[in-house]
Amino acid sequence: MRRLFKGAQNKAVDQAKARFAHAMARYEQVEHERLAALAAAEARHRQAEESRRQEVEQHNAQVADLESRVLARAPEAVEDYFELLIEQSPLPADLPVDVEVAYQSDSKKLLMIGELPGVDVIPPNREYTYVKSRDEIVAKPRLAKEVKQAYANLVAQIVLRMMRDVFEVRPSDLVDEVAVNAHVSTRNRATGKSERPCLVSVSATRKQFEELVLTELDPAECLKYFNALVSPHPWDLEAVRPIFDPDLSKYRLVDAHDVAAGLDGRAVLLEMKPFEFEVLVKQLFEAMGMKSWVTQASRDDGLDALAVNEDPIMGGVCVIQAKRYKGTVEPDAVRALAGVMDDKRASRGVLVTTSRFGKASWDFVARHGRIQLIEGPHLKHLLAEYLNLDVLLGPQTR
């Protein structure tokens, strides 16, 4: 019996040892797999952290580069910065934030073309009432007049907010003046074609804007204070003529400080002889459709001329003056053009310069309504478009 029990005991011990060995082998296999998975996870984590570190360093380097170029007033950098700024504005989801920017470093002027919402952004209903007897919610629509007033006020607020966002940026000497064209994308109900009428066009200097008390003013009245061009019926998408050309590429052309000016054979407008400049301007406007060109003497090394636009609707006598200036053209030159127009009974006036115009000149033109100003970059663009000429303006001064 003793041998029988001892044999059974030995058998149980052997079975237990076998189970233990099997469990130990299984444990070692699972532990090996766990350690391998842990090592793989740690490797993936290190790789992800390294990738993230590189992305952060690259992002910070890009931010630092953008900051340095913005502080150096590089036009492309300033434009990129303000586009990012406006597009990141915390506005309601229904309001578009698309904006296009051009920066003129010599005059510290920022040109912006902003997108406005359509009139359908105004909720059509003023309030909702629950009718218990019918167990339904009844909407009370807004009056048409109320919708129109709300939309006009919203448009004015959006434009002023864009200008405020720019003027709040530091350093403050980065931008001295902001001009905004505010457009709305729509379709012509008669033709079905896409249109983008300009509803507001306004310009203001930093000094003017910083005098405002934004929390107390009426947005629509503020635009009037800035002599803005505002659609009389924005809800009907009635357009106004913008104070600057919506094609911002005309303002981004490299001009004054091209060091290759004397190396590549391109004409420099400020270095041309008066007769050469006169012929060039005449050729340009003739290419644009002007006829019967008559040149008059000018006292300031520029050009005074009378031309005729034969368009049956918009045509008539046009006074054209071109000024080869280095600095900002004085407002007196614009007022003088208006006087010549009255004397010659001209329907239109055009003042061309190789430099730029100040805000006072643009305000006068907005009030007058029949004068067009063409600044240096725009002139350069027109010469390229109509005469296929690539010219340089020459050194500018402030």
C-alpha positions, 0 to 999 in steps of 0.5 A: 500500500505504501508503494502504491500511495508513493507511486500516485504521489510521484505521478501527481508531482510529475504532473504538477511539475509538467503543468508548472513548466508549461505555465512557465513557458507560456509566461515567458512567451507572453512576457517576451511578447510584452517586452517586444510590444513595449519596445516597439511602442517606445520606439514609435513614441520616440519617433513620434516625439522626434517628428513632433519636435522637428515640426515644432522647430520648423513651425517656430523657425517659420514664425521667426522668419515671418516675424523678422520679414514683417518687421523688415516690412517685406511686402509679401511677409506683411501680406501673409501676416495680415491675411492670417490675422483676418482669417483667424478672427473669431467670427460666427460660422456664417460670416466669411473671413476670406481676405486678400491683401496688398502692402505698399511699404513706402507709404505704409499703406495696406490694401484689403479686399474682404468678403461679405456675407449675403443678405440671407445671413440675417435670420428671416424670423424675429421670434418664435411663439409656442401655441399650446392649444395647437401644440406648435411653434409659430414664427414671427417674420422680420419686417423687410425694413428691419432686415435691410437695416440689420444687413447694412449695419452688419456690413459696416461692422465687418468693415470696421472690424477688419480695419480695427484688427489691422491697426491693433497690430504692433509695432504700430508704425507697420501700417499708417493707412488702411483701405478696404474694398468689401465685396459680396459673391452672388449671382445676377438674377437676370443672367445667372452669372457670378458677380462680386459687387463692391458694397463698401470702399473706405480708407482711413489713417491710423490717427483717424482710427485711433480717435474713435470710441468703437464701443459708442459709435454708429458703424454706418455713421462712422463710414460716412465720417471716413468719406467711405463709398457705401452702397445706398442699397446694400441689401439689393447688392447695388455696387459702388465704384471702389477707390482702388482697383480690385486687382491687387497684383497691380500694387504688388509689382516690384518698383523703386529699388530694383538694383538691376535697373541699369543692367537689364535695359529696362526703361526707368520712368524717372530717368526718361527725358520729358519728351520720352515720357510724354510719348510713352503716356500718349502711346499708353492712353491711345492703346486704351482707346483715347483719340485726338490727343492734344498736348499742353505745356506743363510746368512740373516736368510732367504732362498735360493733355486733352484726349477724347474717349469715343465711347458713346456712353462713357466717352467725352473729353478727358483731361490727362495729367502725368506727374513724374514725382518721387514723393507723395503727390500733394492734394493741390495737384488733384484739386488743380486737375478738377479746376482744369476739367471745369475750364475745359468742360471735360467729362473725366480727368485722369492723374497719373504719377510715378509715385503715390497719392495721399489719403487727402487726394483719395478723399477728394476723388471720392467726393468729386466722382469724375477723377481717376488716380493712377499710382506708380505700380498701377502705371507699371501694370498698365504699361505691361498690359497695353504696351507689353513694356516692362519698366522700372519706376525709379527711386522713391522718397517719402 
